[in-house]
């Protein structure tokens, strides 16, 4: 194809016959994107890609084909879908749309990129970044770069350096960023900054907007909770004891290295441990000539603590069978002499040994108890779905490959189920083979054709893929990530009504993650249906099952019952000072029917909740303060003043770090204070007991409303 032929094509109408007519909101966004760099936030299935097509064609015509357009997407299956989508709408001939990947030799990539015949280039960001870093070609002749799934443009992801190269090499080039899930305000601003998009340059639509509403489909959302089994609770409690002991040891050792290290045990969560391992490893690398023993011990302790967090999460979310496999892998490495010191130290712990032997006993005597109750519930849900709708196409998400494999095996036993696992490219061993991107593309086509009617997938299937035939999405596990939730939810309801089913485990971090999701959906006016995990006759409960007063009928769709958010005036509210909230992690103790409001201007208590004709105040005091101030009249008068300002006033005393003898003395002083003031003072010796106390108090008074 010659230059004159390209020009002839572009001066004529290059749109395919009978192509879709753009919708009004697409035209409005397109009109703005022609003039300035733009971030576009639109729910999945509402035509973000078509806006990119409109803009690409505009720039091709504007520059008569002498400049190219680059379309970036994270994976080859997604790239393949975008190419097919563009070909449906635009006629540029065989060479007009080209896919550039790392499988093409560098010199050939250079020729294709710089060829005047190539107008639309579809690339993964890693390939483009590598080529730009090696100066294989530059972006001087690129009129437009489209960043699909733009929420990835943070940290070290390839989108960030690409945008910088483009800004330097072609400051007048246009950028269009597309996403359905930009994250919170801070994350969104990071994205825009990294992609050189001014903060005001954002076009956002949601499903409630008038110009979008007519193109959306109804999505029913059902939440199903299950209880941990007795064996799971027992093993989890032992792991929590090991975690608390390990954190205490780590804090003591860490303070010798860093006097400013946090002393709050809640700070040492899994994310903190992962960051510390990276940070300390970098310090160790730079400090090879000095005393490295302390650094190595800290790295090992962080790795051990991370492993404990991981095992607790695996047990709660995935089940004892997956937890067993994880510990079994650890033991095999130890037996082979290739385990890390962190694993060896953890495995030698007496309590950890008890966990291992308990799980061995369960596996040998009652292996069915290793299965998570969610698995049983999932099988029931899928069976019912196919009974009601035999032509259903279902996408099930699970975070771990072991869980994906287990779900796939179990679903194969169900009549009419044709499941297939959908995972990433990495192959860990012979039993856990990955799927190449070519195989992923083929599998998606077979799912669309009905050869398989269930895909059991890891996160690899959550972004961008147009699986229009999918009418049910199942969350086997839940995280607090808004981006992940939106991406996974967006796989259904694209071309027809859909259904989302969320399974979760009660009284776990997963339940709290779902609570965050619930609050966000309440804010956005979305709806959920809550169903009992026990039986059809059981009364549905709120998501954390703390309050029995507010229940949701299972017979029809109801507005989601969640705490009111900032700026609203809730019927019931809890107010918490930031200091207390940080120190005691009270968020995990607050039932669903109560909001967490860190604004303490109108609150004299660490916690309080006012309701009509009723008010309760709760303070959390260090046992040392109570002990020292027990005979201080000013202290007692202040307590009495607080008591008279509410109907019920309760003091919870932190007695976690005092001896049994001192607890007896403290109890005596608390009794003397009660005789003088009439104020009840209750000691707690663990975080779990504190949270249980608070939940009990709030539930009791909520019932009395």
Phi, psi and omega in degrees: 000127182270171179298319181296324179294318178299313180299320180297317179298319186282333177284332173279171177285120183264005178286139177295149177300146176060025177289161182298143173275134181296144177279164185300315182291330177293319179294321180296317179292318178302318181298323180283323182294336177295333189261335188204157174301142192213138169258125182248121180243106182224141177304150180303140176091004183251019167088040174296319183297325181294326175297319178297321178297314178303315183290321178299314179297321179302314183286328176297316179292321182299321182255015176053034176080003182275353176234150183259168178240135178247129177246117182253136175215151190295330186227159178294320176303322178290320175302314181301318179294320181294322178297314179299319180297316180294321181295333178292331187254334189232136179255103178238012180077181185296322186265359182292324179247120181231137175260123178252119180232171179292347180283343176274135182299145185308315182295322178292321177299319179299316180297315181295315183298319185270358181288135178292344179283338182274120183249314175252120177251125179251122188218153166278148185296330181297319180296312181295316179301314181298318180294321180291321179294327179272001179058038177293324174202178178229180186253021180299329186256019181258120183278330188207136169241129178255120178259099178278152185053052189292347177298347178282350189284061178223165174058230184260010181297147189301335179302324186294306178294328178299313180299324179291316175303314183296318181297322181282314186281332184212072186298341179267358179291153184265146177236132174236119181251132185238134174198154172261349188218082182283353182082196182286179185301317181296317180296318180298317180294325176297316179302309183296320179296316181294331181261010177057046177246119179305147185300329181283347185271075179220135174244116184239137173228147169231173189291348179269349180295141186299321184281356182246330191306321184291344182260002182265164179239149181292133176237116176274133181239125183240132180246127183234121180256146176232157179266149170294144174286167179299319179297318179296318179297317182297315180291320178298318180300321178294318177297323178295322177297317178297320180298312181298318179295318181295319178297317180299316178296319182293316180301314180300316181288321183293325180295332176291330179273318183226099182301339180268006181297146181296145178253355178281118181304329182295339181290338187268059179275181186297319179297320179298316181298318180297318179294320181295321178300315179295315182297311182292328177295320177296317178298318180298319180298322181279348188242031185298332183280342184265197179282109186258359185301313181300316180298318181295321179295316179297319178298315181296318180294321176297317179297320179294317180295321176300318180297319180296314176304315182298317181294320178297313179297318179298316180299313184292320190264320187258328177118170182292329181296318179288323176297318178301315180297322180295316179290324179298318177299318178301314182296320180297320177295321178296316180297326180275354180076023182242011182281156176285162178296328179298314179295319181297314181298317181294316184295329181282348179299133184302315181293325178293323176300320179298321177299313183298315181290328175295318179290325175298318180296317179298316182298322183279326187261316182223069186301335180296338180285349176286340184284133178292139177304336178296326180296316178299317180293321179300314180300319178296317181296315181293320178300315179295322180298316180287333174293320181282319182225089184300335182268014183299147169240121190241137176241120181249127180255134172218145186285325187257142179296323178300320178292319177303314180296318181295314179300316181300316179298316183292321182290335178296341180278348183270136179300138177073358178273128176236077185276155176213137179280147182228103186231177181283188188279334187297135175250116183274321179199181184298329182273351183228070181277139176277174177250127175294162180295331175295318178292325177298316179298315179298319182294322177297321178293322179291326175294316178298324181280350178091005177298319171244143178246001175222129169250127176254112195232153167273191183296348182299336183262003188274341187256121162073332188300130181271094179251073190295337181283347184286123179245357177221130173241131180246126172267106177283333176222160186229134175245171179277358184288117177294322180299312181298318180298315180294317182298314182292318179298329183288357179280352178236167179071026183275315181239355178200174180301147183225179182219138174242129179240122179250120173262140177211162179256126183293154174057043179221174175298328178299321178296321178292323175301317180292329176300318178298316178299319181299317180296318180297319181292325176299318180296324183269006176075018179274169186235155175224160170241132179256134180234146179287137179276353187270300180202167182293337181274348182287149179282125176299146181237172175291168193301325179257359174058037177265323183254131179262356183287316183260111178239158182246126177298142180270356186275342179209164183290137181233155171298139182297133179267109181221166176298148171293151182258176182306139179095343178262166177248096184287154176294324177231133179221151174244133179243131186228135176286146181303323182296312180295319181301317180291321187286326187241007176049052185290344179305325181283352180261353186271121177297164184301325185282009182235138179269153174256114183236111185281357179281112187256014186300323184256021186227128180260007184241161173294324174219140172207153170219116178268140172222167179307128176065019188202143175202139179234137176238137180230131173240145176245117185241145173292137183300330180296319180297316180297317182296315183289322189263007186301330181253009180276113185295326177297317178299315182292321178296322178296319177297317181296322178298317177297318182300319183286346181274350180224166179285321180230128179233128184229138175246128175254126185256129179281103181243033185288330189244029178241156183286167180296321179298318179292329176297323179294316178297316180298320179298321179296317179293322178297321178296321179293322177295320180296323179295325182281316189253339185079015183264127177283136179232123185239131180273147170232142185248002177205160178296321180299319180293320177301311181296322178296318178302312183296315179299320180295316179298311183295320180295318181300312183284334176293324179295329186280354183292000000 
